[in-house]
Amino acid sequence: MTSKQRAYLKGLAMQMDPILQLGKNGLTPENTASVEEALAARELIKISVLQNCLEDPKEMAQVLAERTRSQVVQVIGKKIVLYREGKNEKKKIVLPK
């Protein structure tokens, strides 16, 4: 992913509300499955890490990206933004070249 594409996705994510919250249990198989479903439906998602979560959001983002075959767009504070390109017929976001 180029820096221009990452900047474009960050701009799209600015208007989004987090659709998932990760709490004190951290990354569970259920959470990972929810992220997988959300990425399949939306391509770009924002996740909120709650205050009571003891894990580092940056590490959580990397693990989630590996498990869901997605890319980390950004991690700011307790917010994680992930992107995974959709299949051709379901593609919603067109990245700049």
Secondary structure as a PSIPRED ss2 file (coil, helix, strand):
# PSIPRED VFORMAT (PSIPRED V4.0)

   1 M C   1.000  0.000  0.000
   2 T C   1.000  0.000  0.000
   3 S H   0.000  1.000  0.000
   4 K H   0.000  1.000  0.000
   5 Q H   0.000  1.000  0.000
   6 R H   0.000  1.000  0.000
   7 A H   0.000  1.000  0.000
   8 Y H   0.000  1.000  0.000
   9 L H   0.000  1.000  0.000
  10 K H   0.000  1.000  0.000
  11 G H   0.000  1.000  0.000
  12 L H   0.000  1.000  0.000
  13 A H   0.000  1.000  0.000
  14 M H   0.000  1.000  0.000
  15 Q C   1.000  0.000  0.000
  16 M C   1.000  0.000  0.000
  17 D C   1.000  0.000  0.000
  18 P C   1.000  0.000  0.000
  19 I C   1.000  0.000  0.000
  20 L E   0.000  0.000  1.000
  21 Q E   0.000  0.000  1.000
  22 L E   0.000  0.000  1.000
  23 G C   1.000  0.000  0.000
  24 K C   1.000  0.000  0.000
  25 N C   1.000  0.000  0.000
  26 G C   1.000  0.000  0.000
  27 L C   1.000  0.000  0.000
  28 T C   1.000  0.000  0.000
  29 P H   0.000  1.000  0.000
  30 E H   0.000  1.000  0.000
  31 N H   0.000  1.000  0.000
  32 T H   0.000  1.000  0.000
  33 A H   0.000  1.000  0.000
  34 S H   0.000  1.000  0.000
  35 V H   0.000  1.000  0.000
  36 E H   0.000  1.000  0.000
  37 E H   0.000  1.000  0.000
  38 A H   0.000  1.000  0.000
  39 L H   0.000  1.000  0.000
  40 A H   0.000  1.000  0.000
  41 A H   0.000  1.000  0.000
  42 R H   0.000  1.000  0.000
  43 E C   1.000  0.000  0.000
  44 L E   0.000  0.000  1.000
  45 I E   0.000  0.000  1.000
  46 K E   0.000  0.000  1.000
  47 I E   0.000  0.000  1.000
  48 S E   0.000  0.000  1.000
  49 V E   0.000  0.000  1.000
  50 L C   1.000  0.000  0.000
  51 Q C   1.000  0.000  0.000
  52 N C   1.000  0.000  0.000
  53 C C   1.000  0.000  0.000
  54 L C   1.000  0.000  0.000
  55 E C   1.000  0.000  0.000
  56 D C   1.000  0.000  0.000
  57 P H   0.000  1.000  0.000
  58 K H   0.000  1.000  0.000
  59 E H   0.000  1.000  0.000
  60 M H   0.000  1.000  0.000
  61 A H   0.000  1.000  0.000
  62 Q H   0.000  1.000  0.000
  63 V H   0.000  1.000  0.000
  64 L H   0.000  1.000  0.000
  65 A H   0.000  1.000  0.000
  66 E H   0.000  1.000  0.000
  67 R H   0.000  1.000  0.000
  68 T H   0.000  1.000  0.000
  69 R C   1.000  0.000  0.000
  70 S C   1.000  0.000  0.000
  71 Q E   0.000  0.000  1.000
  72 V E   0.000  0.000  1.000
  73 V E   0.000  0.000  1.000
  74 Q E   0.000  0.000  1.000
  75 V E   0.000  0.000  1.000
  76 I E   0.000  0.000  1.000
  77 G C   1.000  0.000  0.000
  78 K C   1.000  0.000  0.000
  79 K E   0.000  0.000  1.000
  80 I E   0.000  0.000  1.000
  81 V E   0.000  0.000  1.000
  82 L E   0.000  0.000  1.000
  83 Y E   0.000  0.000  1.000
  84 R C   1.000  0.000  0.000
  85 E C   1.000  0.000  0.000
  86 G C   1.000  0.000  0.000
  87 K C   1.000  0.000  0.000
  88 N H   0.000  1.000  0.000
  89 E H   0.000  1.000  0.000
  90 K H   0.000  1.000  0.000
  91 K C   1.000  0.000  0.000
  92 K C   1.000  0.000  0.000
  93 I C   1.000  0.000  0.000
  94 V C   1.000  0.000  0.000
  95 L C   1.000  0.000  0.000
  96 P C   1.000  0.000  0.000
  97 K C   1.000  0.000  0.000
